[in-house]
């Protein structure tokens, strides 16, 4: 059963690269009517004002029917900022909230269900998101030829691609793999992945239910690096 909300706000804050790997978009009846690319670094403070400006520019007075956001894996700060905003808007507007994996969004953008996504992580690693498998982090040094038949993502394509995974080095590392030309998902791909998630929910449950159908919670692969102070938290002010 097809599920296509009339108006959708799209958010992607997973990108961690130097280029425009994040975006905000507005989709009306399946068509992208406004899109604003954002940088992968330093974009967290831009999400809220950009959404406000886009809604004003397109004169969307009535709240959207759905907020769809990429949940990761990806940038810790970008995901935290974009998903907090998405969850707040869902609650305030009383609309559907749908979180989609980065890999699913890229697969929907490329139209290739067989693609494994390799996306930028820290400490010499990549985030690996294969179809029908849980996402995980893998050191580049541990990648072996023949692990995947087709790959996409910003670690292997685009301006932020890792030299170890492209060109002759890439062939030595990945083997005879197909490079699918997609670094990050586009707005249409994120929208399609969200609609697919909704359709699967309807098929399983018979109807759409609460606005928290698909939790807008970040898909963190690594635990947060912040730790409570060794001496404990300071007492609350009196």
Helices and strands as residue ranges (DSSP letters): E 7-12, E 22-28, E 31-38, G 44-46, H 47-58, E 66-72, H 76-93, E 96-101, H 102-110, E 116-120, E 125-129, E 136-139, G 140-142, E 150-152, G 163-165, H 167-174, E 178-179, H 187-205
